[in-house]
Amino acid sequence: MTTPGEKPVQAAGKQAADNGTMTELQRERRMGGVGNESALREIPVIDMSMPDQAALDEALWQAAVNCGFFQLANHGFSVAEMDRAFAMAQAFFALPETVKARYPLQGASNAGWESMAQVRPSTGTADQKESYQITRTRMQGLWPSEQELAGFVTTMLEFEHKAWSLAMRVLESFARKLGFAEDFFTRAHDYRAADYQSTLRLLHYFPVTDPDPAVRDLWRAGAHTDFDCLTLLFQRDGQGGLQVCPGREADTGDWTPVTPRAELITCNIGDMLMRWSDDQLRSTLHRVRTPDPEKARYSIAFFAQANSEQLIQSPLGKYPAITAADYLQQRISANFEALQKTLDAS
């Protein structure tokens, strides 16, 4: 058996379950309803400047185990850095569609621009948004030119790498609590490797001006869990809508809003880490509603996704072993099925 962190030889063909039986997708499909909204739960805030590493590890662990969603303070990003990244993201989305269409999402590569192409298994309707996904090793031909958007590439690559560094700090903490080598997840997400596939995703949720309730009530993003090990989400003050169904109560349909604060980074566990921890750390269902339909919402997400050749192997064997490449392909296929059919036909 391959030990945690050991790089395997790539197995041939599809591994593990298909889209119809994968546990994570079954969870999503059950969560398409409106459910109940409750602000009674608190989303934990963790101070990353805590001097006692053992105390910080315990605080992160408890937040992850009990809620699955938490926010990071004193994380090393200045508000000015985040403002600059958001300004660049807004400038990209403000480009004419004819320009953005030159850089289309490349199917399973998880890189490029899409608009209303993601259909969640939980809702069966397209998310009311556009996104631009940056996977550094797969961006050939997908960057806007300097003439179209000066400084964009440099700004986003610097931001992406800093987000990777913060994500690795959190994952190192989890590695210690799980009894893995401290650098276990850092090696699994090695940014120097050719098969690096962590992704920075710029998101623009459209304002809705149509008075028809059927249109105004459409999900901006239907209920889902993230595919990755760990997500860092950057939000803007006053641009709410994110709701979570946290912790061990994740199948009850009781949703808690996450109030956006520009100085905090929202963090959540993804499905890869859930598998690697034998469900000790559980991925958390979340969605984006529309509290103020006429306002646009912008966010930036960094998805720490294990490198393609890395084997995701549950230590106790609760989940079948699967490479990160195959795992990501199955999850992307379930969300972008209509887009893939269009690409295949073209």
C-alpha positions as CSV (number, residue, x, y, z in Angstrom):
1,M,0.0,0.0,0.0
2,T,1.3,3.5,-0.8
3,T,1.9,5.5,2.4
4,P,0.4,9.0,2.8
5,G,2.4,11.4,0.7
6,E,4.1,8.8,-1.4
7,K,3.9,9.5,-5.2
8,P,2.4,6.6,-7.0
9,V,2.7,5.5,-10.6
10,Q,-0.3,6.9,-12.5
11,A,-2.9,4.2,-12.8
12,A,-4.6,3.7,-16.2
13,G,-8.2,4.8,-16.8
14,K,-10.8,6.0,-14.3
15,Q,-10.3,5.2,-10.7
16,A,-12.8,4.8,-7.9
17,A,-16.5,5.7,-8.2
18,D,-18.2,7.3,-11.2
19,N,-20.3,10.5,-11.0
20,G,-23.4,8.6,-10.2
21,T,-22.2,7.0,-7.1
22,M,-19.5,9.3,-5.7
23,T,-20.4,10.0,-2.0
24,E,-19.8,13.8,-2.3
25,L,-22.1,14.2,-5.3
26,Q,-24.9,12.3,-3.5
27,R,-24.6,14.8,-0.6
28,E,-24.9,17.7,-3.1
29,R,-27.9,16.3,-4.8
30,R,-29.9,16.1,-1.6
31,M,-29.4,19.8,-0.8
32,G,-31.2,21.6,-3.6
33,G,-34.0,23.0,-1.5
34,V,-34.3,26.4,0.2
35,G,-34.0,24.9,3.7
36,N,-34.0,27.0,6.9
37,E,-31.8,30.1,7.5
38,S,-30.4,30.6,10.9
39,A,-27.8,33.1,12.3
40,L,-27.6,31.3,15.6
41,R,-24.3,29.6,14.9
42,E,-21.1,31.5,14.9
43,I,-18.3,31.0,12.3
44,P,-15.1,30.7,14.3
45,V,-12.4,33.4,13.8
46,I,-8.8,32.1,14.2
47,D,-5.9,34.5,14.9
48,M,-3.0,33.2,12.7
49,S,-0.5,35.4,14.7
50,M,-1.1,33.2,17.8
51,P,2.5,32.6,19.2
52,D,1.8,29.2,20.6
53,Q,1.8,26.8,17.6
54,A,0.2,24.0,19.6
55,A,-2.6,26.3,20.6
56,L,-3.0,27.5,17.0
57,D,-3.1,23.9,15.7
58,E,-5.8,23.0,18.3
59,A,-7.9,26.1,17.4
60,L,-7.8,25.3,13.7
61,W,-8.6,21.7,14.3
62,Q,-11.6,22.4,16.5
63,A,-12.9,24.9,14.0
64,A,-12.5,22.5,11.2
65,V,-14.0,19.5,13.1
66,N,-17.0,21.4,14.6
67,C,-17.9,23.7,11.7
68,G,-15.8,23.0,8.6
69,F,-15.9,26.8,7.9
70,F,-13.8,29.3,9.8
71,Q,-12.2,32.7,9.2
72,L,-8.6,33.7,9.5
73,A,-7.4,37.0,11.0
74,N,-3.8,38.4,11.0
75,H,-3.1,36.1,8.0
76,G,-0.4,38.1,6.3
77,F,-2.4,39.7,3.5
78,S,-2.9,43.5,3.8
79,V,-6.3,44.9,2.8
80,A,-4.4,46.9,0.2
81,E,-3.2,43.7,-1.4
82,M,-6.6,42.3,-1.5
83,D,-8.1,45.5,-2.8
84,R,-5.6,45.5,-5.7
85,A,-6.5,41.9,-6.6
86,F,-10.2,42.7,-6.6
87,A,-9.6,45.8,-8.7
88,M,-7.9,43.6,-11.3
89,A,-10.6,41.0,-11.1
90,Q,-13.3,43.6,-11.7
91,A,-11.3,45.1,-14.6
92,F,-11.1,41.6,-16.2
93,F,-14.8,41.0,-15.9
94,A,-15.5,44.5,-17.3
95,L,-13.8,43.6,-20.5
96,P,-16.1,43.0,-23.5
97,E,-17.4,39.5,-23.8
98,T,-15.7,39.2,-27.2
99,V,-12.4,39.7,-25.4
100,K,-13.1,37.3,-22.5
101,A,-14.2,34.7,-25.0
102,R,-10.7,34.5,-26.4
103,Y,-9.7,32.8,-23.1
104,P,-12.4,30.1,-22.6
105,L,-12.4,27.5,-19.9
106,Q,-10.5,24.5,-21.2
107,G,-12.7,21.7,-19.8
108,A,-10.8,19.5,-17.4
109,S,-7.8,21.9,-17.4
110,N,-9.6,24.1,-14.8
111,A,-8.3,27.2,-16.5
112,G,-9.9,30.0,-18.4
113,W,-13.2,32.0,-18.5
114,E,-16.7,30.8,-18.3
115,S,-20.1,32.4,-17.9
116,M,-23.2,30.6,-16.5
117,A,-21.7,27.3,-17.5
118,Q,-21.6,25.6,-14.1
119,V,-24.7,23.6,-13.3
120,R,-24.7,22.3,-9.7
121,P,-26.0,18.7,-9.2
122,S,-28.0,20.2,-6.2
123,T,-30.1,22.5,-8.3
124,G,-29.9,21.5,-12.0
125,T,-29.7,25.2,-12.9
126,A,-26.8,27.3,-14.0
127,D,-25.0,29.4,-11.4
128,Q,-25.7,33.1,-12.0
129,K,-22.1,34.1,-12.4
130,E,-19.0,34.2,-14.5
131,S,-15.5,33.1,-13.4
132,Y,-11.9,33.1,-14.6
133,Q,-9.8,30.3,-13.3
134,I,-6.0,30.5,-13.0
135,T,-4.2,27.2,-12.8
136,R,-0.6,28.3,-13.3
137,T,0.7,25.3,-15.2
138,R,-2.2,25.4,-17.7
139,M,-2.4,29.0,-18.7
140,Q,-0.8,29.0,-22.2
141,G,-2.9,31.1,-24.4
142,L,-5.4,32.0,-21.6
143,W,-3.9,35.2,-20.2
144,P,-5.3,38.6,-21.3
145,S,-2.6,40.6,-23.0
146,E,-0.8,43.6,-21.4
147,Q,-2.7,45.8,-23.9
148,E,-6.0,44.4,-22.8
149,L,-5.2,44.5,-19.0
150,A,-1.9,45.9,-17.9
151,G,-0.4,44.3,-14.8
152,F,-3.0,41.6,-14.6
153,V,-0.7,38.6,-14.9
154,T,1.9,39.8,-12.4
155,T,-0.7,40.8,-9.8
156,M,-2.6,37.5,-10.0
157,L,0.5,35.3,-10.0
158,E,1.8,37.1,-6.9
159,F,-1.6,36.8,-5.2
160,E,-1.9,33.2,-6.1
161,H,1.5,32.3,-4.6
162,K,0.8,34.1,-1.4
163,A,-2.6,32.3,-1.1
164,W,-0.8,29.0,-1.6
165,S,1.7,29.8,1.2
166,L,-1.1,30.6,3.6
167,A,-3.0,27.5,2.6
168,M,0.1,25.4,3.3
169,R,0.4,26.9,6.8
170,V,-3.1,25.7,7.6
171,L,-2.6,22.3,6.0
172,E,0.7,21.8,7.9
173,S,-1.3,22.4,11.1
174,F,-3.8,19.7,10.0
175,A,-1.0,17.3,9.1
176,R,0.4,17.5,12.6
177,K,-3.0,16.8,14.1
178,L,-3.5,13.9,11.8
179,G,-0.1,12.4,12.6
180,F,1.3,12.9,9.1
181,A,4.7,14.4,8.4
182,E,4.5,18.2,8.8
183,D,5.3,18.8,5.1
184,F,2.9,16.0,3.9
185,F,0.4,18.4,2.3
186,T,3.0,20.9,1.1
187,R,4.7,18.1,-0.9
188,A,1.3,17.0,-2.2
189,H,0.7,20.6,-3.5
190,D,4.3,21.3,-4.7
191,Y,4.0,24.5,-6.7
192,R,7.3,23.8,-8.5
193,A,6.0,20.5,-10.0
194,A,4.8,20.3,-13.6
195,D,1.5,18.6,-12.4
196,Y,0.6,21.4,-9.9
197,Q,-3.1,22.0,-10.2
198,S,-4.2,24.4,-7.4
199,T,-6.4,27.1,-8.8
200,L,-7.1,30.8,-8.1
201,R,-10.7,31.6,-9.2
202,L,-12.0,35.1,-9.8
203,L,-15.8,35.2,-9.4
204,H,-18.4,37.8,-10.5
205,Y,-22.0,37.2,-9.5
206,F,-24.3,39.1,-11.8
207,P,-26.8,41.8,-10.5
208,V,-30.4,40.8,-11.2
209,T,-32.7,43.5,-12.5
210,D,-35.5,41.4,-13.9
211,P,-38.6,41.9,-11.7
212,D,-39.8,38.3,-12.4
213,P,-39.5,36.4,-9.0
214,A,-38.6,33.2,-10.9
215,V,-35.5,35.0,-12.2
216,R,-34.7,37.0,-9.0
217,D,-34.8,33.8,-6.9
218,L,-32.3,31.8,-9.0
219,W,-29.3,30.6,-7.1
220,R,-26.2,32.5,-7.6
221,A,-24.4,29.3,-6.7
222,G,-26.3,26.2,-5.7
223,A,-25.4,24.0,-2.7
224,H,-22.1,22.3,-3.1
225,T,-18.9,21.1,-1.4
226,D,-15.5,22.1,-2.8
227,F,-13.4,19.5,-4.7
228,D,-10.1,20.5,-3.1
229,C,-8.2,20.0,0.2
230,L,-8.7,23.6,1.5
231,T,-10.3,26.8,0.1
232,L,-9.4,30.3,1.0
233,L,-12.2,32.8,0.1
234,F,-11.6,36.5,-0.1
235,Q,-14.8,38.6,0.1
236,R,-15.8,42.3,0.1
237,D,-17.6,44.2,2.8
238,G,-21.3,44.5,2.0
239,Q,-21.3,41.8,-0.7
240,G,-23.0,39.0,1.3
241,G,-24.9,35.9,0.2
242,L,-22.6,33.1,1.2
243,Q,-24.3,30.6,3.5
244,V,-23.0,27.4,5.0
245,C,-24.5,24.2,6.4
246,P,-21.7,23.4,8.8
247,G,-20.3,20.6,10.8
248,R,-21.9,17.3,11.5
249,E,-25.3,18.8,10.8
250,A,-24.5,19.3,7.2
251,D,-27.4,17.2,5.9
252,T,-30.2,19.0,7.8
253,G,-30.7,22.0,5.5
254,D,-30.1,24.6,8.3
255,W,-28.1,27.4,6.7
256,T,-25.9,30.0,8.4
257,P,-24.9,33.3,6.6
258,V,-21.2,34.2,6.6
259,T,-20.9,37.9,7.0
260,P,-18.1,39.2,4.7
261,R,-15.4,41.3,6.3
262,A,-12.6,42.5,4.0
263,E,-9.9,41.9,6.6
264,L,-10.8,38.3,7.2
265,I,-10.2,35.3,4.9
266,T,-12.9,32.7,5.0
267,C,-11.6,29.1,4.9
268,N,-13.3,25.7,4.5
269,I,-12.5,22.0,4.2
270,G,-12.8,20.4,0.8
271,D,-13.5,16.8,-0.3
272,M,-9.9,15.8,-0.9
273,L,-9.0,16.5,2.7
274,M,-12.2,14.8,3.9
275,R,-11.0,11.6,2.1
276,W,-7.4,12.0,3.4
277,S,-8.6,12.3,7.0
278,D,-11.1,9.4,6.9
279,D,-13.9,12.0,7.6
280,Q,-12.2,13.4,10.7
281,L,-12.3,16.7,8.7
282,R,-15.5,16.9,6.8
283,S,-16.1,19.1,3.8
284,T,-18.9,21.6,4.3
285,L,-21.9,22.3,2.1
286,H,-22.3,26.0,1.1
287,R,-24.2,28.1,-1.4
288,V,-24.6,31.7,-2.5
289,R,-28.0,33.2,-2.2
290,T,-29.2,36.7,-3.3
291,P,-29.9,39.0,-0.4
292,D,-29.7,42.0,-2.6
293,P,-30.3,40.9,-6.2
294,E,-29.6,44.2,-7.8
295,K,-26.0,44.3,-6.5
296,A,-23.1,42.5,-8.1
297,R,-20.9,40.3,-5.9
298,Y,-17.2,39.7,-6.4
299,S,-15.1,37.1,-4.6
300,I,-11.8,35.4,-5.1
301,A,-11.2,31.8,-4.1
302,F,-8.0,29.9,-3.9
303,F,-8.4,26.1,-4.1
304,A,-5.5,24.0,-2.8
305,Q,-5.9,21.0,-5.0
306,A,-3.3,18.2,-4.7
307,N,-1.0,17.8,-7.7
308,S,-2.3,15.6,-10.5
309,E,-0.2,12.5,-9.9
310,Q,-0.7,12.5,-6.1
311,L,-2.6,9.6,-4.8
312,I,-5.4,10.5,-2.4
313,Q,-5.4,7.5,-0.1
314,S,-7.6,7.2,3.0
315,P,-5.2,5.9,5.8
316,L,-7.9,3.6,7.2
317,G,-9.3,2.6,3.8
318,K,-12.7,4.3,4.2
319,Y,-12.5,5.6,0.6
320,P,-10.9,3.9,-2.4
321,A,-7.5,5.3,-3.5
322,I,-7.7,7.7,-6.5
323,T,-5.2,10.1,-8.1
324,A,-6.0,13.8,-7.7
325,A,-6.2,14.1,-11.5
326,D,-9.0,11.5,-11.8
327,Y,-10.8,12.8,-8.7
328,L,-10.8,16.4,-10.0
329,Q,-11.9,15.2,-13.5
330,Q,-14.9,13.4,-12.0
331,R,-16.0,16.4,-10.0
332,I,-15.5,18.9,-12.8
333,S,-17.4,16.7,-15.3
334,A,-20.4,16.6,-13.0
335,N,-20.5,20.4,-12.8
336,F,-19.6,21.4,-16.4
337,E,-21.3,18.5,-18.2
338,A,-23.2,20.8,-20.6
339,L,-20.1,22.9,-21.4
340,Q,-18.1,19.7,-22.0
341,K,-20.7,18.4,-24.5
342,T,-20.4,21.7,-26.4
343,L,-16.6,21.5,-26.4
344,D,-16.7,17.9,-27.6
345,A,-19.1,18.8,-30.4
346,S,-17.0,21.7,-31.6
